[in-house]
């Protein structure tokens, strides 16, 4: 026979109402009593009716993550790390994680956010890869729906976020190559409209200018954040009459694609042409040669973003709702000084 709240109440010597509120963690039940109730519940093998509990609290105990991705397959290791951080942190607090995927800035993505706001299927959302004039954030702010973003944006509302200083990270990479002697550096930029892409591109250009180095327009090409995209667009840099001596990509996947294509062209990465990425996904340490990059603690960012969201859902304003992390340059064998002849 299943153990009931009445059984626990009889054993502890309190009312059924006290047991119910104690198991739900309400502060009007003394901490010592709550501990005793939980202890007896565990001893008796009590398993709560989660549906009933959630209806009572008017909560789902579920967090939502609408992942922006193209195509039917999910293959971005950046999101694998980020999701692991969110999921493990959520589980530690007793929350489930509901994930859906939609093409960014699509009608289906907009519909998914609208359903989340009005449908009550999640208690809060995590927003990633923020955009210029981000409609998602404007919508969530307008409806006062709980959310935390991984990234900043230029919307006219104050919102909680965790981000890494991408501009500072790009300065580290560019200056690293300049200090090695590179003067003609190519950049594979993320797609337009992404805030982190804007920070990284602007920082690339400003760091070059601060070192009195020109960046001709043909040295900046646009990729799509994938390995295939990096391999395709680096061809434009390699086919220039005066090709760059170093290439920086806006993320590691594009850098890895570029690295592979450079090698297919018979060039030695790190000797004939230097390459660097951004993010430090696990794969970047195992390319041949290993990839110089900027370390983002992606797993930890997912964890911290999730913890902040749970605080907000439970009515506890976070001590610091705007976290900007300091980047770290990771130098590996894909970077080296330029050859004397090109």
C-alpha positions, -999 to +999 in steps of 0.1 A: +000+000+000+013+035-009+025+057+019+002+088+024+007+122+041-016+109+069+009+081+076+038+106+079+017+130+100+008+101+124+045+092+128+058+127+133+029+138+154+017+168+134-012+176+111-015+165+075-014+201+065+019+206+083+033+176+065+022+189+031+037+223+037+068+209+052+075+187+022+069+216-001+095+236+018+073+264+032+090+287+057+060+287+081+070+252+091+100+252+114+132+240+099+136+213+125+101+200+118+107+201+080+138+180+085+119+155+107+090+153+082+115+146+053+134+120+074+102+101+082+090+104+046+123+088+034+121+061+060+085+051+050+093+053+013+069+081+005+067+091-032+049+124-038+023+130-065+044+155-085+014+165-106-007+174-076+022+192-060+029+213-091-008+222-093-008+232-057+022+255-062+010+267-096+044+257-109+057+232-134+092+228-119+104+229-155+128+253-172+126+259-210+154+263-235+145+271-271+177+264-290+184+283-322+197+259-347+194+252-385+183+219-400+169+187-385+202+177-368+219+190-337+257+188-339+271+220-322+294+209-293+290+244-279+254+237-271+262+202-258+284+218-231+260+246-224+230+221-221+250+199-197+256+228-174+219+238-174+206+203-170+229+193-142+222+225-123+185+222-128+184+186-116+202+197-084+173+220-076+146+195-086+138+211-119+133+194-153+146+209-185+125+211-216+144+217-249+130+226-283+149+236-315+139+262-340+156+282-367+167+315-353+144+345-360+118+323-376+080+324-373+082+290-354+107+304-330+085+334-323+055+311-318+074+290-294+083+320-272+047+332-273+034+298-262+059+297-233+047+331-221+009+324-223+008+286-219+025+280-185+044+250-197+076+262-181+084+284-151+111+304-169+133+304-200+170+306-208+178+327-239+210+322-259+229+339-287+213+372-282+207+394-312+205+431-321+171+444-312+162+410-299+125+403-302+127+374-278+140+395-250+116+424-258+086+399-256+098+383-223+104+417-207+070+431-219+052+401-203+075+401-172+082+364-178+111+350-159+142+345-180+180+348-180+201+354-212+235+341-221+246+374-237+238+411-238+218+431-263+207+466-272+171+463-262+155+491-241+149+469-211+170+458-182+173+420-179+195+394-162+224+379-181+256+360-179+281+368-206+318+367-215+336+399-226+340+389-262+356+422-271+384+416-246+388+381-258+392+391-294+418+418-284+438+390-268+439+369-299+446+397-323+474+411-301+488+376-297+492+373-335+505+409-339+531+402-312+542+371-332+548+394-361+516+390-382+505+421-400+480+407-425+453+389-405+420+376-419+388+373-400+359+348-404+330+367-389+298+352-374+265+360-392+253+396-389+228+404-362+243+383-334+255+404-306+286+384-297+296+385-334+293+423-334+315+426-303+341+403-318+342+419-352+344+454-338+371+444-314+391+427-342+390+459-363+397+483-334+427+462-322+442+462-357+437+499-359+452+505-325+483+488-338+483+510-370+474+481-392+449+483-420+422+457-426+412+457-462+375+446-467+386+414-485+402+402-453+369+400-435+345+372-447+313+359-432+307+324-420+277+305-407+291+291-374+297+256-388+328+236-398+316+234-434+310+272-435+345+278-422+360+255-448+341+272-476+348+309-468+384+305-459+389+296-496+382+333-503+411+343-481+434+316-495+427+327-531+437+364-525+467+376-545+482+384-511+467+360-487+468+366-449+495+351-427+470+344-400+432+337-398+409+342-368+374+327-368+345+339-347+340+305-332+359+272-329+338+253-354+345+277-382+382+277-372+383+239-373+367+239-408+392+265-419+421+246-404+411+214-423+407+232-456+441+250-452+457+216-448+439+202-478+456+230-498+490+217-488+497+244-462+510+237-427+489+253-400+510+270-374+539+273-398+527+285-432+495+300-418+484+306-382+448+299-372+428+307-340+392+302-329+370+313-301+351+293-274+375+265-265+351+237-272+365+203-261+374+194-297+397+223-301+424+207-280+424+176-302+427+190-337+459+186-356+476+208-347+457+218-315+438+251-319+447+284-303+414+299-289+397+319-263+385+299-234+348+303-224+337+282-194+307+270-214+295+244-189+299+268-160+280+295-179+252+271-184+252+262-147+253+299-135+226+309-160+203+282-147+210+290-110+202+327-116+169+317-133+159+295-104+165+323-080+143+346-100+115+321-103+115+317-065+113+354-059+149+359-049+165+388-069+200+377-078+228+395-060+244+403-093+220+401-123+247+412-148+277+388-148+305+396-173+333+370-173+369+377-181+382+357-211+414+337-212+437+331-242+447+295-247+478+293-269+483+260-288+503+249-318+480+263-345+495+298-339+531+306-349+551+335-364+546+343-401+570+330-427+594+355-442+578+349-477+541+343-484 
